[in-house]
Amino acid sequence: MATVLICRRFPRLSRVTTFSTTAKCKAEGGSNESKQKKDENPEGRETANTGTASAATIQLLNPLNYRVSYNPSAYAKSRAASQQHTARSNGQAFGDTFTSPGTAQVQHTVSTDSSQALPPIKNALPKPKSVPLHKQTVSEQLSAAQTQEEAKKNKKEMHDSKEDPRMFQKGRPEYRSLSYDKSEPIETLPLEEGDLILHSAAMHKDSQSPGTVRDYFHRLSCLPVEKHAALVSEIRFNILCRSAVKKIRLFSTSDLIDILKACVRLAVPSTHPLLNACENEFCRRAWDMNLDQLLLVADYWRCLERSVPSYLSILFSYANMHWKDLTLPQFVQLVYIIGEGRRSPADLVQKMESMILKYLDSFTLEEIGAICLGLFKSLSGISDHVMRKIAYRVSLEMEAVSTYALVNVLKMLRYTRMDHLPVMKELGKVIPARIPTTNIQGIMHITLTCSSLHYFDEGIMAAVAMSLPSKVTYCRSKDAAKFLWSFGCLDYEPPNEEEFYSSLIEQMHRKLHEFRKFPEHLLTGLLGLAFVKRFPEELVDYALRHEFVQKTRSSKYELKKDLFTLGRSVEIECPSYQGNRLPPQFYEEVTEMVLNFAEQEIYVRPEIMEATSLLENMLGGPEYVKNHMILPHTRSSDLEVHLAMDGHPIPFNSKDPIADKKLKDIGVSLTDDLMSQLIKGRSNNQSPVQLENEARTLNQERGEVVQTPHAGDRAVLSGGTLTADARLQVEPKSGLCLEATQSLTVNCQPQRVKLAIQVSNRNHYCYCSKRLLGLHCLKRRQLRQLGYVVVELPFWEWFPLLKRTRLEKLSYLHYKVFNPALLSRAG
């Protein structure tokens, strides 16, 4: 089955939105992922396979925007599945039950149905039962070579969360006594001898000595790997296990460790009763074991995928008491166990830092990577001082650091928010050339580190963008979302932007079923797209539907603000969008939450308060400046100022929210002329509207606030009209904000310039640069779309001025606000 990819431009949206028809059907009708061919032809232009010499050759033409995706190596999976499985089960570290979603990130690239996975020509031809190797055609040999190449690529793209973190253990022989070594040579036990052992275990189940039972387990674990699964389900093996449970306290510690090691080799299920008994017994005798034994047993539990919090607590307590006696390998292995157990003992953190500093110059680079990964996985806090020491050591030898270890260091830099410039500069020199040979999860973490630290390196980002389309089918939903977020956050559109974004959007469609479980990833990806003004309609519609919004409430992350930003951005930038929208009550709820936060954390920042105060003094009072969020969904404040087309400031910010609704809130100065008009009636035959306009114009020139009465209020004045000499003065009530006044004033006086003054800070820009981040690009773009002129007080100008004289600050603000270019731009 070929997956047809259709590129389509939505007339209502600003960017090309690419989606897969099969992905759409899968999202609506359930996952058929195992039946789809995800890997593209490396050439991307045609698919041609020839069988025998008499076979016809079929070429699939490739018109513009049409591709046929297939996976010629998928058929090999069914033949090699058992070998791969047994190879993994033979002592490989156990799967990470705590890892992020979608750990089986490449399973979708191959089909479990080998017949459907065959290339089209081979499906159409009768398959010979056997062909001697010397009679194979050249095309068949090429096809086999291609299959091997694809399999090799699949293996390379796989991130093995069980085995990769253990690479450091190959660097020192001391780790052999601290961890399970899957490469240990084993003399294979003949099947007949294994059967005799099982027969003896069943016949003499209550009479074997503990040593004999231990020996049985050891010998059975030497059976061929492909027989392990059948052995574990064998009744006679379970009889042997029950015998071991009965004798559990009679085993010596070394015998019990050997039995646990045999269970690792045999890949005994983590919930097996024998393991329950072993865990209890190891907890009971842990204080009588030495640290090497404790660490070794902890490693076996790790390999068996068994969570043992009680045992780990004892191990950590033991290590805490014997801290000064830890050798370098023991320390690194301990940090590894801490990370894999996702536990961060608070009383060990400070001691861990001292040990890192003690051994820092002696660690291998792989050990440094392992320590960083352990700290990252266990969410262990670490001081800036220690992290900088680690980063400096890595920056000096980055060429020699493996990509896997380097990625682990970057994870910890990201977690500690460490802006270590030497590391990032060296990264820009070393990593672009490695990107094509790095697996997709490693590339994701490199990219995410750059965006999280707001560090922009075009060489890194361009290398990622060029490599990603060919690897995109290996992306989990999390990976695709993080790529989109990272590129959007750094506001970078690569040279191959259309191919880059369309491939990721297609993958988001293919992974739509995963977003039901992990809604945060969909919002992450869509916000990254929104930053660069891309709104894929179907994905947006899915994210804003009621069912999805309800799913976000059960997420461990707070996603209301993300939905808020997405929903409002679609309303502003996609006015023709006809899909789902968020309900008004949702907007009200989140707006209130955001504004409450702003009042406590944003409006009160010194640089903003100083600018507000000086602008009020310069323009004539608080009614000329409003410190608020014009766009609350962008989560940053603005200083709003209105200017007439002649450059004069216009008052618009009243403190009374109902001053425009009730005449009693409008104070009128009783002059002789006003009293005369009230007594004699209308003069000069002017209409109320004409008089009101004259009064408004005059008082604006005087710098007074003009408030226009509503139609109902005008009826009260039917007996007399206000002239241009009458002064309308607003008497504001403190503590209140007149939101309606702004809209009324704008409606009555359309010829004005609305300034949105941005008091920026370093967090609005990429590190050590003047490159604006994606969220703030989005905000300024939307402000302009709503008719505002954006004026910035950049931090590199404004912050130094805060230490200068008041006159200098006022002069700077006067230059910014009354710049003639602003009026011409608005006009």
C-alpha positions in Angstrom: 0.0 0.0 0.0 1.5 3.3 -0.9 0.8 6.4 1.1 -0.1 9.3 -1.1 1.0 12.7 0.2 -1.1 15.6 -0.9 0.2 19.2 -0.6 -2.7 21.7 -0.4 -2.9 25.3 0.3 -5.8 26.4 2.5 -7.3 29.6 1.2 -8.0 30.9 4.6 -4.6 30.4 6.1 -1.3 32.1 5.6 1.0 29.2 5.0 1.1 25.9 3.2 -0.4 23.1 5.3 0.7 19.7 4.2 -1.1 16.6 5.4 -1.3 12.9 4.7 -4.6 11.4 3.6 -3.7 8.1 5.3 -2.7 10.0 8.4 -6.1 11.7 8.4 -7.9 8.4 8.0 -5.9 6.9 10.8 -6.7 9.8 13.1 -10.4 9.4 12.3 -10.7 5.7 12.2 -8.0 4.3 14.5 -4.4 3.4 14.1 -3.4 1.4 11.1 0.2 2.3 11.5 1.6 -1.1 11.3 0.2 -1.5 7.8 1.7 1.7 6.4 5.1 2.0 4.8 6.8 4.9 6.4 10.3 5.0 4.9 10.7 6.9 1.7 12.6 5.8 -1.3 16.1 7.3 -0.8 16.0 8.7 -4.3 12.5 10.2 -3.7 11.7 10.0 -7.5 10.9 6.4 -8.6 10.5 2.9 -7.4 11.8 0.1 -9.7 12.4 -3.5 -8.7 13.3 -6.2 -11.1 12.9 -9.9 -10.3 14.1 -12.4 -12.9 15.2 -11.5 -16.4 11.7 -12.0 -17.8 10.1 -9.8 -15.2 8.5 -6.5 -16.4 9.8 -3.3 -15.0 7.3 -0.9 -13.6 8.3 2.7 -13.0 6.1 5.0 -11.0 6.1 8.5 -12.3 6.4 11.2 -9.8 4.6 14.4 -10.7 5.0 17.5 -8.6 4.1 17.1 -4.9 3.5 13.3 -5.3 5.5 10.7 -3.5 5.2 7.0 -3.0 6.5 5.9 0.3 7.6 2.3 0.9 9.9 0.3 3.1 11.8 -2.3 1.1 13.5 -3.6 4.3 10.4 -4.3 6.2 9.9 -7.8 5.1 13.2 -8.7 6.8 11.7 -7.9 10.2 9.5 -11.0 10.4 12.5 -13.2 9.6 14.9 -11.5 12.0 12.4 -10.6 14.8 13.2 -13.6 16.9 17.0 -13.2 16.5 16.7 -9.5 17.4 14.5 -10.2 20.4 16.8 -12.8 21.8 19.8 -10.7 21.2 18.2 -8.0 23.3 17.0 -10.3 26.0 20.5 -11.8 26.4 21.5 -9.5 29.3 20.5 -6.2 27.8 19.4 -3.6 30.3 15.7 -3.5 30.9 13.3 -1.1 29.3 12.8 2.3 30.9 9.4 2.2 32.4 9.7 5.9 33.3 10.8 7.2 29.9 8.8 9.8 28.0 6.1 8.7 25.6 6.7 6.8 22.4 9.9 5.0 23.3 9.3 2.5 20.5 9.9 5.4 18.2 10.9 3.3 15.1 8.4 0.4 15.3 6.1 2.3 12.9 8.7 2.2 10.2 8.3 -1.5 9.5 5.3 -3.7 8.9 4.4 -6.8 10.8 2.8 -8.1 7.7 5.8 -9.1 5.6 3.7 -9.7 2.4 2.4 -6.1 2.4 5.9 -4.8 3.2 7.4 -6.2 0.0 8.2 -3.9 -2.9 5.4 -3.7 -5.5 7.1 -5.8 -8.2 8.0 -8.6 -5.9 4.4 -8.8 -4.7 3.3 -9.2 -8.2 5.6 -12.0 -9.1 5.5 -15.7 -8.0 8.2 -16.2 -5.4 10.6 -19.1 -6.0 10.9 -21.6 -3.2 14.7 -21.4 -3.2 17.3 -19.9 -5.5 21.0 -20.9 -5.2 23.2 -18.0 -4.3 25.3 -18.3 -7.5 22.1 -18.0 -9.6 20.8 -14.8 -8.1 20.4 -12.0 -10.5 22.3 -8.7 -10.1 19.1 -6.9 -9.3 18.2 -9.4 -6.5 21.7 -9.0 -5.0 21.2 -5.2 -5.2 17.8 -5.6 -3.5 19.4 -7.6 -0.7 22.1 -5.1 -0.3 19.5 -2.3 -0.1 17.6 -4.3 2.5 20.7 -4.6 4.6 21.4 -0.9 4.2 17.8 -0.1 5.3 18.1 -2.4 8.3 21.4 -0.8 9.3 19.8 2.6 9.1 16.8 1.5 11.2 19.2 0.2 13.8 21.2 3.4 13.8 18.1 5.5 14.2 17.0 3.4 17.2 17.7 5.0 20.5 18.2 2.0 22.9 17.2 3.4 26.3 18.2 0.1 27.9 21.7 -0.2 26.5 22.9 3.3 25.5 23.2 4.7 29.1 25.6 1.8 30.0 28.3 2.6 27.5 30.5 4.1 30.2 30.8 0.7 31.8 33.0 -0.5 28.9 35.7 2.0 29.9 37.1 0.4 33.1 37.5 -3.3 34.1 36.2 -2.4 37.6 32.7 -2.1 36.3 32.6 -5.9 35.8 32.1 -6.4 39.5 29.5 -3.6 39.7 27.2 -4.3 36.8 25.8 -7.0 34.5 28.1 -7.6 31.5 26.2 -9.0 28.5 29.4 -9.5 26.6 30.7 -12.1 29.2 31.5 -15.3 27.3 29.2 -18.2 28.0 29.6 -21.8 27.1 26.3 -22.8 25.5 24.5 -25.7 27.3 23.2 -28.5 25.0 19.4 -28.8 25.0 19.5 -32.4 26.1 21.5 -31.5 29.2 19.0 -28.7 29.9 16.2 -31.2 29.7 18.0 -33.5 32.2 18.3 -30.6 34.6 14.6 -29.8 34.4 13.7 -33.5 34.9 16.0 -33.8 37.9 14.5 -30.5 39.4 11.0 -31.9 39.0 11.8 -35.3 40.4 13.8 -34.1 43.4 12.2 -30.8 44.1 12.5 -30.9 47.8 15.8 -32.7 48.2 18.3 -30.6 46.3 20.8 -28.6 48.3 20.9 -24.8 47.9 24.2 -25.2 46.0 22.6 -27.6 43.5 19.6 -25.3 43.0 22.0 -22.4 42.3 24.0 -24.5 39.9 20.8 -25.5 38.1 19.9 -21.9 37.5 23.4 -21.0 36.3 23.5 -23.9 33.8 20.0 -23.3 32.5 20.8 -19.6 31.8 23.5 -20.9 29.4 20.9 -22.5 27.1 20.6 -20.9 23.6 19.0 -17.5 23.8 16.1 -18.5 21.5 15.1 -21.1 24.0 14.8 -18.8 27.0 11.2 -17.7 26.5 10.0 -21.3 26.3 12.1 -22.3 29.3 10.6 -19.6 31.5 7.1 -20.8 30.7 8.1 -24.4 31.3 6.3 -26.1 34.2 9.4 -27.9 35.4 11.3 -24.6 35.5 8.6 -23.1 37.7 9.0 -26.1 40.0 12.6 -25.2 40.3 11.7 -21.6 41.1 9.3 -22.7 43.8 12.0 -24.8 45.3 14.4 -21.8 45.3 11.7 -19.7 47.1 11.3 -22.3 49.8 15.1 -22.3 50.4 15.6 -18.5 49.9 17.1 -17.9 53.3 19.5 -20.9 53.0 21.4 -19.4 50.1 24.6 -17.6 50.7 24.6 -14.0 49.4 26.9 -14.9 46.5 24.6 -17.8 45.6 21.5 -15.5 45.7 23.3 -13.0 43.5 24.1 -15.8 41.0 20.4 -16.8 40.9 19.4 -13.2 40.2 22.1 -13.0 37.5 20.6 -16.2 35.9 17.2 -14.5 36.0 18.7 -11.6 34.1 20.1 -13.8 31.4 16.8 -15.7 31.1 14.7 -12.4 31.0 12.4 -13.6 33.8 9.3 -11.4 33.9 9.7 -8.6 36.5 6.6 -9.8 38.4 7.7 -13.4 38.8 7.2 -14.8 42.3 10.9 -15.8 42.5 11.9 -12.1 42.1 9.5 -11.1 44.8 11.2 -13.5 47.2 14.7 -12.3 46.1 13.8 -8.7 46.6 12.6 -9.3 50.1 15.6 -11.3 51.0 18.1 -8.8 49.6 16.4 -6.0 51.6 16.7 -8.2 54.7 20.4 -8.8 54.4 21.5 -5.6 52.6 23.3 -4.2 55.6 25.5 -7.3 55.7 26.5 -6.9 52.0 29.4 -4.7 50.8 28.9 -1.8 48.4 30.1 -3.7 45.3 27.4 -6.3 46.0 24.7 -3.7 46.6 25.5 -1.9 43.4 25.6 -5.1 41.4 22.2 -6.3 42.7 20.8 -2.8 41.9 22.1 -3.2 38.4 20.5 -6.6 38.0 17.1 -5.1 39.1 17.6 -2.4 36.5 18.2 -5.1 33.9 15.1 -6.9 35.0 12.9 -3.8 34.6 11.8 -4.2 38.2 11.1 -1.2 40.4 12.6 -1.7 43.9 12.2 1.5 45.9 12.8 -0.2 49.2 16.0 -1.7 48.1 17.2 1.5 46.6 16.5 3.4 49.8 18.7 1.0 51.7 21.4 1.3 49.0 21.4 5.1 49.2 21.5 5.1 53.0 24.4 2.8 52.9 26.2 5.0 50.4 25.5 8.0 52.5 27.1 6.4 55.5 30.2 5.2 53.6 30.5 8.2 51.3 34.2 8.9 51.8 35.1 5.3 50.9 33.5 5.4 47.4 35.9 4.7 44.6 35.5 6.5 41.2 33.7 3.5 39.5 31.5 3.0 42.5 30.5 6.7 42.5 29.7 6.7 38.7 27.7 3.5 39.0 25.8 4.9 41.9 24.8 8.0 40.0 23.7 5.8 37.1 21.5 3.8 39.5 20.1 7.0 40.9 19.2 8.2 37.4 17.7 5.0 36.2 15.6 4.8 39.4 14.4 8.3 38.9 15.1 9.0 42.5 17.2 11.9 43.9 18.1 11.4 47.6 18.2 14.9 49.1 20.9 14.1 51.6 23.3 12.9 48.8 23.2 15.9 46.5 25.8 18.0 48.3 28.1 15.0 48.7 27.6 14.1 45.0 28.9 17.6 44.1 32.0 17.1 46.3 32.7 13.8 44.6 32.3 15.2 41.1 34.8 17.9 41.9 37.2 15.4 43.5 37.2 13.1 40.5 36.5 15.6 37.7 39.9 15.4 36.1 40.0 11.6 36.3 36.6 10.9 34.7 36.5 9.6 31.2 34.3 11.6 28.9 31.8 8.8 28.8 31.6 8.8 32.6 31.0 12.6 32.5 28.1 11.9 30.1 26.8 9.2 32.4 26.9 11.4 35.5 25.0 14.2 33.6 22.4 11.8 32.4 21.9 10.4 36.0 21.5 13.9 37.4 19.1 14.8 34.6 16.9 11.7 34.9 16.7 12.0 38.7 16.1 15.8 38.5 19.0 16.4 40.9 19.8 20.0 41.5 23.4 20.9 41.0 25.2 24.2 41.7 26.2 26.5 38.9 29.8 26.2 40.1 29.9 22.5 39.6 28.0 22.6 36.3 30.4 25.1 34.9 33.3 23.0 35.9 31.8 20.0 34.0 31.0 22.1 31.0 34.5 23.6 30.9 36.0 20.1 30.9 33.8 19.0 28.0 34.5 22.2 26.0 38.2 21.5 26.1 37.8 18.0 24.6 34.6 18.2 22.6 36.1 16.6 19.5 36.8 13.5 21.5 33.4 13.3 23.3 30.9 10.8 21.8 27.7 12.3 20.5 25.7 10.3 23.0 27.8 11.6 26.0 27.7 15.1 24.6 23.9 15.1 24.3 23.7 14.0 28.0 25.8 17.0 29.0 23.5 19.3 26.9 20.5 17.8 28.7 22.0 18.9 32.1 22.9 22.3 30.7 19.3 22.7 29.7 18.0 21.6 33.0 20.2 24.0 35.0 19.6 26.8 32.5 23.4 27.1 32.2 24.5 29.6 29.5 28.0 28.3 29.0 29.3 30.1 26.0 32.5 28.0 25.5 30.4 24.8 25.2 27.9 26.4 22.8 30.6 27.8 20.6 32.5 24.5 20.4 29.1 22.8 19.8 28.7 25.0 16.7 32.1 23.8 15.4 31.7 20.1 16.2 28.1 19.1 15.9 26.9 20.2 12.4 29.1 17.6 10.8 27.8 14.9 13.1 24.1 15.6 12.6 23.6 13.3 9.6 24.9 10.3 11.5 23.1 11.2 14.8 19.8 9.4 15.6 16.7 11.5 15.6 16.3 11.7 19.4 19.9 12.9 19.8 19.2 15.6 17.2 16.1 16.6 19.0 17.9 17.1 22.3 20.6 19.2 20.6 18.0 21.4 18.9 16.0 21.7 22.1 19.0 22.7 24.1 19.7 25.5 21.7 16.1 26.8 21.9 15.8 26.3 25.7 19.0 28.3 26.2 17.9 30.8 23.5 21.2 30.2 21.7 21.0 30.6 18.0 23.7 29.0 15.8 22.7 29.0 12.1 25.1 26.2 11.3 23.6 23.8 13.8 20.0 24.7 12.9 20.6 24.5 9.1 22.3 21.1 9.5 19.3 19.8 11.5 16.9 21.2 8.9 18.7 19.6 6.0 18.9 16.1 7.7 15.4 16.0 9.2 13.1 15.3 6.2 14.8 12.0 5.5 14.6 11.0 9.2 11.2 12.4 10.0 9.4 9.0 10.1 11.5 8.1 13.1 10.2 11.0 15.1 7.9 10.3 18.0 5.1 12.8 18.5 7.4 14.4 21.2 10.3 14.7 18.8 8.2 16.3 16.0 6.7 18.8 18.5 10.1 19.8 20.0 11.6 20.4 16.5 8.7 22.7 15.6 8.9 24.5 18.9 12.7 24.9 18.7 12.7 26.4 15.2 9.7 28.6 16.0 11.2 29.7 19.3 14.4 30.8 17.6 12.4 32.3 14.7 14.5 30.4 12.2 13.1 29.4 8.8 15.8 27.3 7.1 16.7 27.3 3.4 14.5 24.2 2.9 11.7 25.6 5.0 8.8 24.2 2.9 10.2 20.7 2.8 11.2 20.9 6.5 7.9 22.2 7.8 5.7 20.0 5.5 7.5 16.9 6.5 7.0 17.6 10.2 3.4 18.6 9.7 2.8 15.3 7.9 4.4 13.4 10.8 2.2 15.3 13.3 -0.8 14.0 11.3 0.6 10.5 11.4 1.1 10.7 15.2 -2.3 12.3 15.9 -3.4 9.2 17.9 -0.5 9.8 20.3 -1.7 13.3 21.1 -4.8 11.9 22.7 -2.6 10.6 25.4 0.0 13.4 25.4 -1.9 16.6 24.4 1.0 18.8 25.5 3.0 17.7 22.5 0.4 18.8 20.0 0.2 22.2 21.6 4.0 22.5 21.7 4.2 21.8 18.0 1.3 24.1 17.0 2.7 27.0 19.1 6.1 26.6 17.4 4.3 26.8 14.0 2.3 29.8 15.1 5.5 31.7 16.0 6.5 31.5 12.3 3.0 32.2 11.1 2.0 28.7 10.1 -1.4 27.4 11.1 -2.2 23.8 9.7 -6.0 24.0 9.7 -6.9 20.4 10.5 -4.4 20.2 13.4 -5.6 23.5 14.8 -9.2 22.4 14.5 -8.4 19.2 16.4 -6.6 21.1 19.2 -9.5 23.5 19.7 -12.3 21.0 19.8 -14.0 20.4 23.1 -12.9 16.8 23.5 -9.2 17.7 23.2 -9.5 20.7 25.5 -11.0 18.3 28.1 -8.0 16.0 27.7 -5.6 18.8 28.4 -7.1 19.2 31.9 -5.9 15.8 32.8 -2.3 16.5 31.7 0.4 16.9 34.3 1.3 20.2 32.6 -0.6 23.4 32.8 -1.8 23.8 29.2 -4.5 26.6 29.6 -2.0 29.3 28.6 -0.9 27.4 25.6 -4.5 26.9 24.4 -5.1 30.6 25.1 -2.2 31.7 23.0 -3.1 29.4 20.1 -6.8 30.3 20.2 -6.3 34.0 20.2 -3.5 33.8 17.5 -5.8 31.9 15.2 -8.6 34.6 15.7 -6.2 37.4 14.9 -4.2 36.0 12.1 -6.7 33.6 10.5 -9.9 35.6 10.3 -11.4 33.2 7.7 -10.9 30.2 9.9 -14.1 28.2 10.2 -13.1 25.4 12.6 -13.5 24.9 16.3 -12.9 27.7 18.7 -12.5 28.0 22.4 -15.5 29.1 24.4 -15.7 32.7 25.8 -15.7 31.5 29.4 -12.4 29.8 28.8 -10.9 33.1 27.5 -12.3 34.9 30.5 -10.9 32.4 33.0 -7.4 32.4 31.5 -7.3 36.1 30.9 -8.1 36.7 34.6 -5.3 34.3 35.6 -2.8 35.9 33.3 -3.7 39.5 34.4 -3.4 38.5 38.1 0.0 37.2 37.4 1.0 40.3 35.5 -0.1 42.6 38.3 2.2 40.7 40.7 5.2 39.9 38.5 5.3 42.0 35.4 3.8 45.5 35.8 5.9 46.0 39.0 9.3 45.4 37.3 11.5 48.4 37.9 12.3 49.1 34.3 8.5 49.1 33.4 7.5 51.2 36.4 10.2 53.8 35.6 9.1 54.1 32.0 5.4 54.4 33.0 6.1 57.1 35.5 8.3 59.2 33.2 5.8 58.9 30.3 3.0 60.1 32.6 5.0 63.1 33.6 6.1 63.8 30.0 2.7 63.5 28.4 0.5 65.1 31.1 -0.7 62.5 33.5 -1.8 58.9 34.0 -4.7 59.3 31.5 -2.2 59.4 28.7 -0.5 56.1 29.4 -1.8 52.7 30.2 0.5 49.9 31.5 -1.3 46.7 30.7 -1.4 43.7 28.4 -2.9 44.7 25.0 -2.7 41.0 24.0 -2.9 39.0 27.3 -2.2 35.7 25.3 1.3 36.9 24.6 2.1 37.1 28.3 4.0 40.4 28.4 3.0 44.0 29.1 2.8 47.1 26.9 2.7 50.8 27.6 -0.1 52.1 25.4 0.0 55.7 24.2 -2.3 57.5 21.7 -1.2 60.4 19.5 -3.3 62.6 17.3 -2.1 62.8 13.7 -0.5 66.2 14.5 1.6 64.4 17.1 -0.2 65.6 20.2 -1.0 63.0 22.9 -4.6 62.0 23.4 -5.9 61.1 26.9 -7.7 57.8 26.9 -7.0 56.0 30.1 -9.6 56.7 32.7 -9.7 55.0 36.1 -13.5 54.9 36.3 -15.0 52.0 34.3 -18.5 53.4 34.4 -17.8 57.1 33.9 -19.1 56.9 30.3 -22.3 55.3 31.4 -23.7 57.6 34.0 -24.0 61.3 33.7 -23.7 61.8 37.5 -20.1 60.7 37.2 -19.4 63.7 34.8 -18.5 66.9 36.6 -19.5 70.1 34.8 -18.1 73.5 35.6 -21.0 75.9 36.0 -20.0 79.1 34.2 -22.2 82.1 33.4 -22.4 81.1 29.7 -23.5 77.6 30.7 -26.2 78.8 33.0 -27.4 81.2 30.3 -27.7 78.4 27.8 -29.5 76.2 30.2 -32.0 78.9 30.8 -32.4 80.3 27.3 -32.1 77.0 25.4 -30.0 76.1 22.3 -28.0 78.9 20.7 -26.6 79.3 17.2 -28.9 76.5 15.9 -26.2 73.9 16.4 -27.0 70.3 16.8 -25.9 68.4 20.0 -23.5 66.3 18.0 -21.8 69.4 16.5 -21.4 71.0 19.9 -20.1 67.8 21.4 -17.5 67.5 18.7 -16.4 71.1 19.2 -16.1 70.6 22.9 -14.1 67.4 22.5 -11.6 69.1 20.1 -11.1 72.1 22.3 -10.6 70.2 25.5 -8.2 67.8 23.8 -6.1 70.8 22.8 -6.1 71.9 26.4 -5.1 68.4 27.6 -8.5 67.8 29.4 -10.4 64.5 29.3 -13.5 64.5 27.2 -16.2 62.0 27.9 -19.0 61.6 25.4 -22.5 61.0 27.0 -24.4 58.1 25.7 -27.6 58.6 23.7 -29.7 58.1 26.9 -27.7 60.8 28.6 -28.2 63.2 25.7 -32.0 62.9 26.3 -31.6 64.3 29.8 -30.1 67.4 28.2 -33.0 68.0 25.8 -33.7 71.3 27.4 -30.3 72.8 26.7 -27.0 71.9 25.0 -23.4 72.3 25.9 -21.3 74.8 23.9 -17.7 74.8 23.1 -17.0 77.0 26.2 -18.4 74.4 28.5 -15.8 72.2 30.2 -16.4 68.5 30.6 -14.2 67.2 33.4 -14.0 63.5 34.4 -13.8 62.9 38.1 -12.1 59.5 38.2 -12.5 57.0 41.1 -9.3 55.6 42.2 -8.6 51.8 42.0 -10.9 51.2 39.0 -10.0 50.9 35.3 -12.2 52.2 32.5 -12.0 49.6 29.8 -15.0 50.8 27.8 -13.7 54.3 27.6 -10.9 53.3 25.3 -13.1 51.8 22.7 -15.5 54.7 22.8 -12.7 57.2 22.4 -11.2 55.2 19.5 -14.5 54.9 17.8 -15.2 58.7 18.1 -11.6 59.7 17.0 -10.4 57.3 14.4 -7.6 59.5 13.2 -5.0 58.7 15.7 -1.8 56.6 16.2 -1.9 53.9 18.8 1.5 53.2 20.2 2.4 49.9 21.8 5.6 50.6 23.7 7.6 47.5 24.5 10.0 47.6 27.4 12.1 44.6 26.4 14.6 42.5 28.4 17.2 39.9 27.6 14.7 37.1 27.8 13.0 38.5 24.7 16.0 37.8 22.6 18.4 35.1 21.7 21.5 34.8 23.8 24.1 37.5 23.2 22.2 38.8 20.2 19.5 41.1 19.0 17.5 38.3 17.4 14.0 38.4 18.7 12.5 35.2 20.0 9.4 33.6 18.3 6.8 34.5 20.9 7.7 38.2 20.8 7.8 38.2 17.0 4.3 36.8 17.1 3.2 39.5 19.5 4.6 42.4 17.5 3.2 40.9 14.3 -0.3 40.7 15.8 -0.1 44.2 17.3 0.6 45.6 13.9 -2.2 43.6 12.4 -4.5 45.2 15.0 -3.4 48.7 14.0 -0.8 49.4 16.6 2.6 50.9 15.9 5.2 49.0 17.9 7.8 51.2 19.7 10.6 49.4 21.6 12.7 50.5 24.5 15.4 47.8 23.9 17.1 46.6 27.0 20.6 47.5 25.6 19.5 51.1 25.5 16.9 51.4 28.3 18.6 49.5 31.1 21.8 51.6 31.1 19.7 54.8 31.1 18.0 53.7 34.4 21.3 54.7 36.1 21.4 58.1 34.4 19.7 61.4 35.1 16.0 62.0 34.9 16.6 64.5 32.1 18.4 62.0 30.0 15.7 59.5 30.4 13.0 62.0 29.5 14.9 63.1 26.5 15.2 59.4 25.3 11.5 58.8 25.8 10.6 62.0 24.0 12.7 60.9 21.0 11.0 57.4 21.0 7.4 58.6 21.3 7.4 61.7 19.2 9.5 60.3 16.3 7.9 61.8 13.1 8.4 58.5 11.4 5.7 56.9 13.6 3.1 59.2 12.2 4.1 58.7 8.7 4.1 54.9 9.2 0.6 55.0 10.7 -0.7 57.3 7.9 
